């Protein structure tokens, strides 16, 4: 199976983003997309004709004048339960995000997938009490669920944080660390913030974690400009 986690940046890149989704749809079973407006979700449904879209709407993001949201697209024929929205921190009109959960039944096994859009502020992406609590909420949500687990998305965290290491201590494999990924951001990200006071080029924000029993065939983060984040592409077996 193949899954892609991607912060869509509300589709602001345009044609390059939609072309990537269209090409990837040929051999991708599951898309987990963050920063998806209701209008972008409609556009994605027209591209992903062989996938079922599950959408969870967030609140209005005042700084960009858009309604935030998340979408999971599952290839037709994949047995699954309806998606659910998981609150992982207190949202505001300048800092919105949550997690989206879906469970998939494959080869008589249950796979829980959690797509994450973590707390954006403060922009340094280091630990805060809210971020530590965010990681604990994610871990606690999945702890009571039987089956295999994959967590991925934009956590807005640096690799050295306790908030990231909590997943490793809970038994999850950190694929960003394991596969020696050097960046999940790109030039688009750095260009938009370069003139802000105290700018430091950040190379990380996104992660993928898998539980024991998920057999990873390949994991890659291609350096392409389809968003201000790079896609996390996981090929795996159950």
C-alpha positions as CSV (number, residue, x, y, z in Angstrom):
1,X,0.0,0.0,0.0
2,X,1.0,3.6,-0.5
3,X,0.1,6.6,1.5
4,X,1.0,10.3,1.0
5,X,0.9,12.9,3.8
6,X,1.0,16.5,2.5
7,X,0.3,20.0,3.9
8,X,-1.5,21.4,0.8
9,X,-0.9,25.0,1.7
10,X,-4.5,25.6,0.5
11,X,-3.5,24.7,-3.0
12,X,-1.8,28.1,-3.5
13,X,0.9,26.7,-5.8
14,X,-1.8,25.9,-8.3
15,X,-1.0,23.7,-11.3
16,X,2.1,22.0,-9.9
17,X,0.1,20.9,-6.9
18,X,-2.9,19.5,-8.8
19,X,-0.6,17.8,-11.4
20,X,1.2,16.1,-8.5
21,X,-2.0,14.9,-7.0
22,X,-3.3,13.7,-10.4
23,X,-0.1,11.8,-11.2
24,X,0.2,10.3,-7.7
25,X,-3.4,9.1,-7.8
26,X,-2.5,6.3,-10.2
27,X,-0.7,4.3,-7.5
28,X,-1.6,5.9,-4.2
29,X,-4.1,4.2,-1.9
30,X,-4.4,6.9,0.7
31,X,-3.9,10.7,0.7
32,X,-3.8,12.5,4.0
33,X,-4.0,16.3,3.3
34,X,-3.9,19.2,5.6
35,X,-4.7,22.9,5.0
36,X,-7.7,22.1,2.7
37,X,-10.4,24.6,2.2
38,X,-14.0,23.4,1.3
39,X,-13.4,24.7,-2.3
40,X,-10.1,22.9,-2.6
41,X,-11.7,19.7,-1.3
42,X,-14.3,20.0,-4.2
43,X,-11.4,20.5,-6.7
44,X,-9.6,17.4,-5.3
45,X,-12.7,15.3,-5.6
46,X,-12.7,16.1,-9.3
47,X,-9.1,14.9,-9.6
48,X,-9.3,11.9,-7.4
49,X,-12.2,10.2,-9.1
50,X,-11.2,6.8,-8.0
51,X,-10.9,7.7,-4.4
52,X,-13.5,8.5,-1.7
53,X,-13.0,11.8,0.0
54,X,-13.5,12.3,3.8
55,X,-13.5,15.9,4.9
56,X,-13.3,17.6,8.3
57,X,-13.8,21.3,8.5
58,X,-11.9,23.5,10.9
59,X,-12.4,27.2,11.8
60,X,-11.8,30.4,9.8
61,X,-8.2,31.3,9.7
62,X,-8.2,35.1,10.0
63,X,-4.6,35.7,8.8
64,X,-5.3,34.1,5.4
65,X,-9.0,34.7,5.2
66,X,-9.7,31.0,4.6
67,X,-11.6,28.2,6.2
68,X,-9.1,25.6,7.4
69,X,-9.8,21.8,7.0
70,X,-8.3,18.4,6.4
71,X,-9.1,15.6,4.0
72,X,-8.4,11.9,3.6
73,X,-8.9,10.2,0.3
74,X,-9.2,6.4,0.2
75,X,-8.9,4.4,-3.0
76,X,-12.2,2.9,-4.0
77,X,-12.7,-0.5,-2.5
78,X,-10.8,0.1,0.7
79,X,-13.0,-0.9,3.6
80,X,-13.0,1.8,6.3
81,X,-15.0,3.5,9.0
82,X,-16.1,7.1,8.8
83,X,-13.5,9.7,9.6
84,X,-13.5,11.6,12.8
85,X,-12.0,14.9,14.0
86,X,-9.7,14.8,16.9
87,X,-9.0,18.0,18.8
88,X,-5.4,18.1,19.9
89,X,-5.0,21.8,21.0
90,X,-7.1,24.8,21.5
91,X,-7.8,26.6,18.2
92,X,-8.0,30.3,17.5
93,X,-8.5,32.3,14.4
94,X,-4.8,32.7,14.0
95,X,-3.8,29.1,15.0
96,X,-6.0,26.3,13.7
97,X,-5.4,22.6,13.4
98,X,-6.4,19.2,14.6
99,X,-6.1,15.5,13.6
100,X,-8.2,13.4,11.3
101,X,-8.7,9.7,12.1
102,X,-9.8,6.9,9.9
103,X,-9.5,3.1,10.3
104,X,-9.0,0.8,7.3
105,X,-9.7,-2.9,7.2
106,X,-7.1,-4.6,5.0
107,X,-6.0,-8.3,4.9
108,X,-8.1,-9.0,8.0
109,X,-6.2,-6.4,9.9
110,X,-7.2,-3.0,11.2
111,X,-5.0,0.0,10.4
112,X,-5.6,3.3,12.2
113,X,-4.4,6.3,10.3
114,X,-4.1,9.7,12.0
115,X,-3.4,12.7,9.9
116,X,-2.0,15.6,12.0
117,X,-1.9,19.4,11.6
118,X,-0.2,20.6,14.7
119,X,0.0,23.9,16.6
120,X,1.7,26.5,14.4
121,X,2.6,29.1,17.1
122,X,5.1,30.0,18.4
123,X,7.0,29.7,15.1
124,X,10.3,28.4,16.5
125,X,8.7,24.9,16.6
126,X,10.3,24.0,19.9
127,X,8.6,22.5,22.9
128,X,5.8,24.4,24.7
129,X,3.4,22.9,27.2
130,X,0.7,23.0,24.6
131,X,2.8,21.1,22.1
132,X,3.8,18.5,24.7
133,X,0.1,18.1,25.6
134,X,-0.7,17.8,21.8
135,X,1.7,14.9,21.4
136,X,0.2,13.2,24.5
137,X,-3.3,13.6,23.3
138,X,-2.4,11.9,20.0
139,X,-0.6,9.0,21.8
140,X,-3.5,8.6,24.2
141,X,-6.1,8.7,21.4
142,X,-4.4,5.7,19.7
143,X,-3.3,3.8,22.7
144,X,-6.7,2.3,23.4
145,X,-7.3,1.2,19.8
146,X,-6.5,-2.3,18.7
147,X,-4.6,-2.7,15.4
148,X,-1.7,-1.2,13.5
149,X,-1.1,2.5,13.5
150,X,0.3,5.2,11.2
151,X,0.6,8.8,12.2
152,X,1.8,11.5,9.8
153,X,1.5,15.1,8.8
154,X,2.6,18.6,9.7
155,X,3.4,18.6,13.4
156,X,5.2,22.0,13.4
157,X,8.0,20.5,15.5
158,X,11.7,20.4,15.4
159,X,13.4,16.9,15.6
160,X,15.1,17.6,18.9
161,X,11.9,18.3,20.8
162,X,10.5,16.2,23.6
163,X,7.2,16.4,21.7
164,X,8.7,14.3,18.9
165,X,10.7,11.9,21.1
166,X,7.5,11.1,23.0
167,X,6.3,9.1,20.0
168,X,9.6,7.1,19.9
169,X,9.3,6.4,23.6
170,X,5.8,5.1,23.0
171,X,7.1,2.5,20.6
172,X,6.6,4.3,17.2
173,X,9.3,4.2,14.5
174,X,10.2,7.8,13.5
175,X,10.7,7.5,9.7
176,X,12.1,10.9,9.3
177,X,14.9,9.9,11.7
178,X,15.3,6.3,10.5
179,X,15.5,7.3,6.8
180,X,17.8,10.2,7.5
181,X,15.5,12.8,5.9
182,X,17.3,16.1,5.8
183,X,14.3,18.4,5.2
184,X,10.5,18.5,4.9
185,X,10.5,22.1,3.8
186,X,11.5,23.8,0.6
187,X,12.4,27.2,-1.1
188,X,8.8,28.3,-1.1
189,X,8.7,28.1,2.7
190,X,12.0,29.9,3.2
191,X,11.2,32.7,0.7
192,X,7.9,33.6,2.4
193,X,9.5,34.2,5.8
194,X,13.0,35.4,4.9
195,X,12.3,39.1,5.6
196,X,10.8,38.5,9.0
197,X,12.8,39.6,12.1
198,X,14.9,36.8,13.5
199,X,14.4,34.5,10.4
200,X,16.1,31.2,10.6
201,X,15.8,28.7,7.8
202,X,13.8,25.7,9.2
203,X,14.2,22.3,7.6
204,X,11.6,20.3,9.6
205,X,7.9,20.4,10.5
206,X,6.5,17.1,9.1
207,X,6.8,13.5,10.4
208,X,5.6,10.0,9.9
209,X,5.5,7.4,12.7
210,X,4.5,3.8,12.4
211,X,3.7,1.1,15.0
212,X,5.2,-2.3,15.2
213,X,3.8,-4.6,12.6
214,X,3.7,-2.0,9.8
215,X,6.3,-3.3,7.3
216,X,7.9,-0.3,5.6
217,X,9.1,-1.0,2.0
218,X,10.1,2.6,1.2
219,X,9.9,6.0,2.6
220,X,10.8,9.2,0.7
221,X,10.4,13.0,0.9
222,X,11.0,14.3,-2.6
223,X,12.3,17.9,-2.9
224,X,9.5,19.3,-5.1
225,X,7.7,22.7,-5.0
226,X,4.1,21.7,-4.9
227,X,3.4,23.4,-1.5
228,X,5.5,25.1,1.2
229,X,5.9,21.6,2.6
230,X,7.3,18.4,1.0
231,X,5.2,15.3,0.6
232,X,5.9,12.3,2.8
233,X,5.5,9.2,0.7
234,X,5.3,5.8,2.5
235,X,5.1,2.4,0.8
236,X,4.2,-0.3,3.3
237,X,2.6,-3.7,3.9
238,X,0.4,-5.0,6.7
